[in-house]
Amino acid sequence: IGDLPEEFDEEERVSVRKKRKKKQPAEADFFPVEKIENGICYLKDMVDTREIEKKAYITVYEKTECDDLAGYIADDFGLIADSIMLHYSDEWLEKVISCYKEAIIPCGKL
């Protein structure tokens, strides 16, 4: 999640770095994808995107204890899920998705 706060001692820094290196959750954990065909992502069933947002929020909050960050990321995941269901895409959204695929929290100009 970027640079670590200065007040972290070395043990905390090592612990956070180790957690970051662990395998990232598969996209399927958040998005039940059935298939991708001609650049269009099809979900297995009609999904209530609020559940995806809730799972994203809980996951981020448990790891960071930062409710603002959890809210921002959950909103992004809800937006991504909605776009998949509606088969909608644009340049900005693709950049946001790309950031998350690289385990980067999107911020600023993308």
C-alpha positions as CSV (number, residue, x, y, z in Angstrom):
1,I,0.0,0.0,0.0
2,G,2.9,2.3,-0.8
3,D,5.5,3.5,1.7
4,L,5.1,2.5,5.3
5,P,4.5,5.1,8.0
6,E,7.7,6.4,9.7
7,E,6.4,5.4,13.1
8,F,6.5,1.7,12.1
9,D,9.5,0.0,13.8
10,E,11.6,-2.5,11.9
11,E,9.6,-5.5,13.1
12,E,6.4,-4.0,11.9
13,R,8.0,-3.1,8.5
14,V,9.2,-6.6,8.0
15,S,5.8,-8.1,9.0
16,V,4.0,-5.8,6.5
17,R,6.5,-6.5,3.7
18,K,6.0,-10.3,4.2
19,K,2.2,-9.9,4.1
20,R,2.6,-7.9,0.8
21,K,4.7,-10.7,-0.7
22,K,2.1,-13.3,0.0
23,K,0.1,-14.4,-3.1
24,Q,-2.6,-12.0,-4.0
25,P,-6.2,-13.3,-3.9
26,A,-7.4,-14.6,-7.2
27,E,-9.8,-12.3,-9.1
28,A,-12.4,-15.1,-8.9
29,D,-12.5,-14.5,-5.1
30,F,-14.3,-11.3,-5.9
31,F,-15.6,-11.8,-9.4
32,P,-17.2,-15.1,-10.3
33,V,-16.2,-15.1,-13.9
34,E,-17.6,-17.7,-16.2
35,K,-15.7,-16.9,-19.3
36,I,-14.0,-14.1,-21.1
37,E,-14.8,-14.0,-24.8
38,N,-13.8,-11.3,-27.3
39,G,-12.7,-9.0,-24.4
40,I,-16.1,-9.4,-22.7
41,C,-16.3,-10.8,-19.2
42,Y,-19.3,-13.0,-18.4
43,L,-20.2,-13.6,-14.8
44,K,-21.5,-17.1,-13.7
45,D,-24.7,-15.8,-12.3
46,M,-26.3,-12.5,-11.9
47,V,-24.4,-11.2,-8.9
48,D,-25.5,-8.6,-6.4
49,T,-22.5,-6.3,-6.6
50,R,-23.2,-5.0,-3.1
51,E,-21.9,-8.4,-1.9
52,I,-18.7,-7.9,-3.9
53,E,-18.3,-4.4,-2.3
54,K,-19.0,-5.8,1.1
55,K,-16.4,-8.6,0.7
56,A,-13.8,-6.0,-0.6
57,Y,-14.5,-3.7,2.3
58,I,-14.1,-6.4,4.9
59,T,-11.0,-7.7,3.3
60,V,-9.3,-4.3,3.1
61,Y,-10.4,-3.2,6.6
62,E,-9.2,-6.4,8.2
63,K,-5.8,-5.9,6.6
64,T,-5.5,-2.1,7.2
65,E,-8.0,-1.1,9.9
66,C,-8.5,2.0,7.7
67,D,-12.2,2.5,7.0
68,D,-11.7,5.3,4.5
69,L,-9.3,3.1,2.4
70,A,-11.6,0.1,2.7
71,G,-14.5,2.3,1.5
72,Y,-12.7,3.7,-1.5
73,I,-11.5,0.2,-2.6
74,A,-14.9,-1.3,-2.1
75,D,-16.5,1.4,-4.2
76,D,-14.0,0.6,-7.0
77,F,-14.7,-3.1,-6.8
78,G,-18.4,-2.4,-7.0
79,L,-17.9,-0.2,-10.0
80,I,-15.8,-2.8,-11.7
81,A,-18.4,-5.5,-10.9
82,D,-21.2,-3.3,-12.3
83,S,-19.1,-2.7,-15.5
84,I,-18.6,-6.4,-16.0
85,M,-22.3,-7.1,-15.6
86,L,-23.2,-4.4,-18.0
87,H,-20.4,-5.2,-20.4
88,Y,-19.2,-1.6,-20.2
89,S,-15.6,-0.5,-20.4
90,D,-13.7,2.7,-21.0
91,E,-10.1,3.8,-20.9
92,W,-10.2,5.1,-17.3
93,L,-11.9,2.0,-16.0
94,E,-9.4,-0.3,-17.7
95,K,-6.6,1.7,-16.0
96,V,-8.3,1.2,-12.6
97,I,-8.7,-2.5,-13.2
98,S,-5.1,-2.8,-14.4
99,C,-3.9,-1.1,-11.2
100,Y,-5.7,-3.7,-9.0
101,K,-4.4,-6.6,-11.1
102,E,-0.9,-5.3,-10.3
103,A,-1.9,-5.0,-6.6
104,I,-1.6,-1.2,-6.8
105,I,-4.2,1.1,-5.3
106,P,-5.1,3.6,-8.0
107,C,-4.7,7.2,-7.2
108,G,-4.1,10.5,-8.9
109,K,-4.0,10.7,-12.7
110,L,-4.2,7.3,-14.2
